[in-house]
Amino acid sequence: MENTTITLAHGAGGRQTAELIEKVFARHFSNPELTSDDAAVLSVGRENIAFTTDGFIVSPWKFPGGNIGKLSICGTVNDLACMGAKPKYLSCAAVIEEGFPLENLEEIVSAMGETAREAGIRIVAGDTKVAGKGQVDHIFLTTTGIGELLPGVRPRGAGAKPGDAIIVTGDIGRHGCSILLARNDFHITADVKSDCAPLWPVVEAALHAEKEIHTIRDATRGGVGTVLYEVAGQSGLGIRLNADAIPVDPAVQGVCGMLGLEPLYLACEGRLVMFVPPQKAQDVLIALHQMEHSRNAAIIGEATCEHPGKVVVTTGIGTQTLLPAPGGELLPRIC
């Protein structure tokens, strides 16, 4: 690592985050089950489960389309789903700032309960701590989830194959854009709601159409672009994208245009990236179009043997450009 102290860039989901995980956490935690995927796959007796954990420090805690409570459930449920696991059980730890209004806490916890019921997961354990004024930004949540792996299903980052069609399950960047607008730092008004949603039904429908989906990732911190670079690195493949095929809501595109942001690096909280065998891509797409949270899913590119570890974008006029690798602090910062 270049720095001797932790910077905000280390938490942004780009190159510095990957280096921090690899050179500090993975070096000290190394074991056969430690994973770079969204959840660990573990054998417990005769059962195979997926196991994951995630922390949430969202500011502001409430945004158009959700709040930190809803987000904490969706984030963990979706990590399990990306491994082909049906979400079953979840625990929650809350660190609450002294002086935080009880009615706000009620709103957050109510959203957690409602979202858990929608996702079909039970919150079965937890922990609560109260920190002194100024020690926490209102409230921090950590959720840990367990899911039941579907038999014969094993999507993973290293599993992507040459020729795979790359599918995104909806328009991208809405969560990151909604957080940016909620902060009102730029005094921009636009009708953008977070795409925050639990996505197990979407994954289940896709796997029903094609069991051999090679990779499924949720495009959260760092967005679709970061996911593509992660998969390219893990699989040793190159990625070729069609810029015109990438779905972006016009309001999100407008905000990005004003601020010079790249939608591919804006966070999503209700969108998946899938690497699907090309001969089955249309079947998966048809299945996705039947689901509430993936009605505008689209094929946006393919995996290739060319330019390993890189993401190349074909523009609307037919030229090709290299998507810059994620690095530094990705904006807007969502956590």
Protein Blocks (a to p, Z undefined) as FASTA:
>chain_A
ZZfbdcfklmnopamlmmmmmmmmmmmmgcfklcfbfbdcddehjbccddddddddddcf
bdehiafklmmmmmmmmmmmmnopacfbdcddddddehiafklmmmmmmmmmmmmmmnop
acfbdcdddddehiaghiacdddddddddehiacdfklpcehiacddfbdehklmmmmmm
mnomnopacddddfbdcfklmmmmmmmmomklfbdcddfehijmlmmmmmmmmnopacdd
dfklpccdfklmmmmmmnopafklpccfkbccddddfklmmmmmmmmmmpmklmmgccfb
dcdfehghiacdddfkopacdddddehjddddfZZ
